[in-house]
Amino acid sequence: MSKFSGTERCVHVPLHMPVAQPAVACATCSTPDNRRYCLTCGQVGCCDSLNGHARAHAHETGHWVMSALPLSRLSFVWCYKCDAYVIGPADHPAAIAQDAVVHAAP
């Protein structure tokens, strides 16, 4: 359960998201499973249930907010600093942007 509700938001969520397409595997160990996407720089790391490279990236860089992959309205967003889910799936900025592109296609 998120610590945040309504209009309250985590202060660590970046104002602008990376524009690059997420990698298909963890940048450190190359696993394609349980990937997390850094919403600050776009690096892909694996979750804590594997090798924890997403968490390591967050602590090394201060890029605290990661999204589960694939990016969609069902993706959760986690802040490693707050230790909480911080954006609900329906509000996920990547999903909203992705939907806009899909709906704009001829």
Steps between C-alpha positions, in 0.01 A plus 500: 500500500631845409584758763365758256139560404291751313706793371788441744808386307851385576748786463750264334292440186688675217322775310621368165535139395767355271393473137706192411327166460576278802762229455385139485735388779671619817799721417714321759417129485303478172200321648183569301278425802337736751652814356474847652536821296666805654265793444791744528753362250337197338743235625347156540580286804363181648279492809596402852361147452779441246829686543377841620676706234213753481536570874879521466460753216262707714742512794805568283341782301219643713255409222243369747196435280462191281216355299425136437535390139336478258377858528122505499203615704556187710863584584570597858742776597722451805712751691803340666549806723141500631483120487151524350286478187463862398286519187199286430486317167229726355717808562823353362650773275656251258169323451320827441765606245489156335122516475523845340738368233282194433183705473670758275602233246299502175 
